[in-house]
């Protein structure tokens, strides 16, 4: 009974999520092969996290 109460009292771990929002960025990142746009910090984040290859936007 004591173990059950102790485990129920633990706080759940918060997710580690970072949203990056930019207007008209498209694939203009060096991590997506863009030769002129250098984005070393975003490239580091992409290597350590998730990088989506198939993205969509509601505007053309």
C-alpha positions in Angstrom: 0.0 0.0 0.0 2.8 2.4 0.9 4.6 1.8 -2.5 1.4 2.5 -4.3 0.9 5.8 -2.6 4.5 6.9 -3.2 4.4 6.1 -6.9 1.1 8.0 -7.3 2.6 11.1 -5.7 5.5 11.4 -8.2 5.1 14.2 -10.7 5.1 13.2 -14.4 8.1 14.3 -16.4 7.4 17.3 -18.7 8.1 16.8 -22.4 11.1 18.7 -23.8 9.5 20.5 -26.8 10.8 23.5 -28.8 8.6 25.1 -31.5 10.4 27.3 -34.0 8.1 29.5 -36.1 9.3 31.5 -39.0 7.6 33.2 -41.9 8.7 32.1 -45.5 11.5 29.9 -44.3 10.6 26.9 -46.5 13.5 24.6 -46.8 16.0 27.5 -46.7 18.2 25.8 -44.0 21.6 24.4 -44.5 20.4 21.1 -43.0 18.0 20.7 -45.9 20.8 21.3 -48.5 20.4 25.1 -49.0 23.9 26.3 -50.1 23.5 30.0 -49.2 21.5 30.0 -46.0 23.7 29.0 -43.0 21.8 27.8 -39.9 24.4 26.0 -37.7 22.4 26.2 -34.5 19.2 24.9 -36.1 21.3 22.1 -37.8 22.6 21.1 -34.3 19.0 20.9 -33.0 17.9 18.8 -36.0 20.8 16.4 -35.5 19.8 15.9 -31.8 16.0 15.8 -32.3 13.4 15.1 -35.0 13.6 16.6 -38.6 10.5 16.3 -40.7 11.1 15.6 -44.4 7.4 16.0 -45.6 5.9 19.3 -44.4 2.7 21.1 -45.5 1.4 24.6 -45.2 -2.2 25.9 -45.8 -0.9 28.8 -48.0 0.9 28.5 -51.3 
